[in-house]
Amino acid sequence: MRPNEPSGASDWDDRIAMLRTEWARIERCAVAVVVREVAEWGDRLAVMRAEQSRVAADGNWTSGEPTLMGALWMQHNEVVLTRALAWLLRPDGRHRMGRALLDLIAERVGLPPLPPDAEIDVVTEEARRERESGRETRADLVVYGPSWTLVIEAKVYAAEQPDQLDRLADLWGEDIGRVCCTDG
C-alpha cells in the first residue's frame, strides 16, 4: 500500500471529504480571481474606449474600403483601372492636374522631361499586328510625347503572356515623336 492511499471504506470517506474541502477552497480562490478580473474589465474597457475616441478624433478610426475603386467594387477591373489612369495622365483632363502625374511617372521611370508646350496623346487599348506572325498585340495604355512613348501594361490578377513585354517593345519601340489621335 502506498502512503496516503486509503485502506478501507472509512479511509475512503476521509479521503473524499478531504478532496471536497480542497476543491471548495480552490473553487473559492478561482471565484475570487474571476470576480477581481471581471471588476478590472470595466477599467480596461474604459481605457480602450478612451483610446478609440482619441484615435477617432484624430481621424484615424475609419471603416470601409480603403479606396474609391474598392467601394465601387472595381478594384480588380483592369480595364476600368487603366482608363482611370489614362484620365489622370491626360494633361488637358478635367481633373485640372495638368501634367503633374505624367511628369512624375516619366521622372520615376527615367524619361527626360517634356517641354511645357509638348503635345501629348494618351490612348487606351491600342492594338497592333506583328508583321511576321500577324498576331495582334494590345497595349493597355500608351502615352505619346514628342521625345518618348510610354507603354503601360496593366496587370490585375493576370499573368504576363509569353513574350508580351518584348512584343510591346517591338511594336511601339519606334514611335518616338509620334502623336496620334486621342481616344477621348
C-alpha positions as CSV (number, residue, x, y, z in Angstrom):
1,M,0.0,0.0,0.0
2,R,1.3,3.4,-0.9
3,P,1.3,6.4,1.5
4,N,-2.0,8.4,1.7
5,E,-3.8,5.5,-0.1
6,P,-7.0,4.6,1.7
7,S,-7.0,1.2,3.1
8,G,-10.7,0.7,4.0
9,A,-14.1,2.2,3.4
10,S,-13.7,4.6,6.3
11,D,-10.3,5.8,4.9
12,W,-12.0,6.3,1.5
13,D,-14.7,8.5,3.2
14,D,-12.0,10.6,4.9
15,R,-10.1,10.9,1.6
16,I,-13.2,12.1,-0.3
17,A,-14.0,14.6,2.5
18,M,-10.5,16.0,2.3
19,L,-10.7,16.3,-1.5
20,R,-14.1,18.1,-1.2
21,T,-12.6,20.6,1.2
22,E,-9.6,21.1,-1.1
23,W,-11.8,21.6,-4.2
24,A,-14.1,24.0,-2.3
25,R,-11.0,26.1,-1.3
26,I,-9.7,26.0,-4.9
27,E,-13.2,27.0,-6.2
28,R,-13.4,29.9,-3.7
29,C,-9.9,31.1,-4.8
30,A,-10.9,30.8,-8.5
31,V,-14.1,32.6,-8.0
32,A,-12.3,35.4,-6.2
33,V,-9.8,35.7,-9.0
34,V,-12.6,35.8,-11.6
35,V,-14.5,38.4,-9.6
36,R,-11.4,40.5,-9.3
37,E,-10.6,40.2,-13.1
38,V,-14.2,41.0,-14.0
39,A,-14.1,44.1,-11.9
40,E,-10.9,45.1,-13.8
41,W,-12.6,44.6,-17.1
42,G,-14.6,47.7,-16.6
43,D,-11.5,49.8,-16.1
44,R,-9.8,48.1,-19.1
45,L,-12.8,48.7,-21.3
46,A,-12.9,52.4,-20.2
47,V,-9.2,52.8,-21.2
48,M,-9.9,51.1,-24.6
49,R,-12.9,53.4,-25.2
50,A,-10.9,56.5,-24.4
51,E,-8.1,55.3,-26.8
52,Q,-10.7,54.6,-29.5
53,S,-12.2,58.1,-29.0
54,R,-8.8,59.7,-29.3
55,V,-7.9,57.7,-32.5
56,A,-11.3,58.7,-34.0
57,A,-10.9,62.3,-33.0
58,D,-7.5,62.3,-34.8
59,G,-9.3,61.0,-38.0
60,N,-7.5,57.6,-37.8
61,W,-10.5,55.4,-37.0
62,T,-12.0,54.6,-40.3
63,S,-14.1,51.9,-41.8
64,G,-15.0,50.5,-45.2
65,E,-12.9,50.0,-48.3
66,P,-9.6,51.9,-48.4
67,T,-10.1,53.2,-52.0
68,L,-13.0,54.6,-54.1
69,M,-12.5,51.8,-56.6
70,G,-12.9,49.3,-53.8
71,A,-16.1,50.9,-52.6
72,L,-17.4,50.7,-56.2
73,W,-16.2,47.0,-56.4
74,M,-14.0,48.0,-59.3
75,Q,-10.6,47.4,-57.7
76,H,-10.0,44.3,-59.7
77,N,-11.2,45.6,-63.1
78,E,-8.1,46.1,-65.2
79,V,-9.8,47.9,-68.0
80,V,-11.6,50.4,-65.6
81,L,-8.4,51.0,-63.6
82,T,-6.4,51.6,-66.8
83,R,-9.0,54.0,-68.1
84,A,-8.9,55.9,-64.8
85,L,-5.1,56.1,-65.1
86,A,-5.4,57.3,-68.7
87,W,-7.8,60.0,-67.5
88,L,-5.3,61.2,-64.8
89,L,-2.4,61.2,-67.3
90,R,-4.2,63.5,-69.9
91,P,-2.7,66.9,-69.4
92,D,-5.9,68.6,-70.6
93,G,-8.2,66.4,-68.4
94,R,-11.0,67.9,-66.3
95,H,-9.1,66.7,-63.2
96,R,-7.2,70.0,-63.6
97,M,-3.9,68.5,-62.5
98,G,-2.2,69.3,-65.9
99,R,0.9,67.1,-66.4
100,A,1.8,66.7,-62.8
101,L,1.2,62.9,-62.6
102,L,2.5,62.3,-66.1
103,D,5.7,64.2,-65.3
104,L,6.1,62.4,-62.0
105,I,5.8,58.9,-63.7
106,A,8.1,59.9,-66.5
107,E,10.7,61.0,-64.0
108,R,10.3,57.8,-61.9
109,V,10.9,55.6,-65.0
110,G,13.9,57.7,-66.2
111,L,12.3,59.5,-69.1
112,P,13.6,63.0,-70.0
113,P,11.3,65.9,-69.1
114,L,9.0,67.2,-71.8
115,P,8.8,70.9,-72.8
116,P,5.8,72.7,-71.2
117,D,4.1,73.1,-74.6
118,A,4.6,69.4,-75.7
119,E,1.8,67.7,-77.5
120,I,0.8,64.6,-75.6
121,D,-1.7,61.9,-76.6
122,V,-3.0,59.2,-74.2
123,V,-4.5,56.1,-75.8
124,T,-6.1,53.0,-74.1
125,E,-6.3,49.5,-75.6
126,E,-4.4,50.2,-78.8
127,A,-3.8,47.1,-80.8
128,R,-1.2,46.4,-83.5
129,R,-0.4,43.4,-85.7
130,E,3.0,41.8,-85.8
131,R,4.3,41.7,-89.3
132,E,5.8,38.2,-89.2
133,S,3.1,36.3,-87.4
134,G,0.1,38.5,-88.0
135,R,-0.7,38.1,-84.3
136,E,-2.4,41.0,-82.6
137,T,-0.9,42.6,-79.5
138,R,-2.7,45.1,-77.4
139,A,-1.2,47.8,-75.3
140,D,-3.3,48.7,-72.2
141,L,-2.2,52.3,-72.2
142,V,0.1,54.3,-74.5
143,V,1.3,57.9,-73.8
144,Y,2.8,59.5,-76.9
145,G,5.1,62.5,-76.4
146,P,7.4,64.3,-78.7
147,S,10.6,62.7,-77.3
148,W,9.3,59.4,-76.0
149,T,6.5,56.9,-76.0
150,L,5.4,55.3,-72.7
151,V,3.6,52.0,-72.9
152,I,1.9,50.8,-69.7
153,E,0.9,47.1,-69.4
154,A,-1.6,46.8,-66.5
155,K,-1.9,43.5,-64.6
156,V,-4.7,42.7,-62.2
157,Y,-4.7,39.0,-61.2
158,A,-3.4,38.1,-64.7
159,A,-0.1,36.6,-65.7
160,E,2.1,38.1,-68.5
161,Q,1.5,36.4,-71.8
162,P,4.6,34.7,-73.4
163,D,7.0,37.4,-74.6
164,Q,4.3,40.1,-74.0
165,L,6.6,42.9,-73.0
166,D,9.1,42.1,-75.8
167,R,6.2,42.3,-78.3
168,L,5.1,45.6,-76.9
169,A,8.6,47.0,-77.1
170,D,9.0,45.7,-80.7
171,L,5.6,47.2,-81.8
172,W,5.8,50.5,-80.0
173,G,9.6,51.0,-79.7
174,E,10.0,53.1,-82.8
175,D,7.1,55.5,-82.0
176,I,9.1,58.3,-80.6
177,G,7.7,61.6,-81.5
178,R,4.5,60.1,-83.0
179,V,1.4,62.0,-82.0
180,C,-1.9,60.3,-82.8
181,C,-5.5,60.9,-82.2
182,T,-6.6,60.9,-78.6
183,D,-9.2,58.3,-77.9
184,G,-11.2,60.6,-75.7
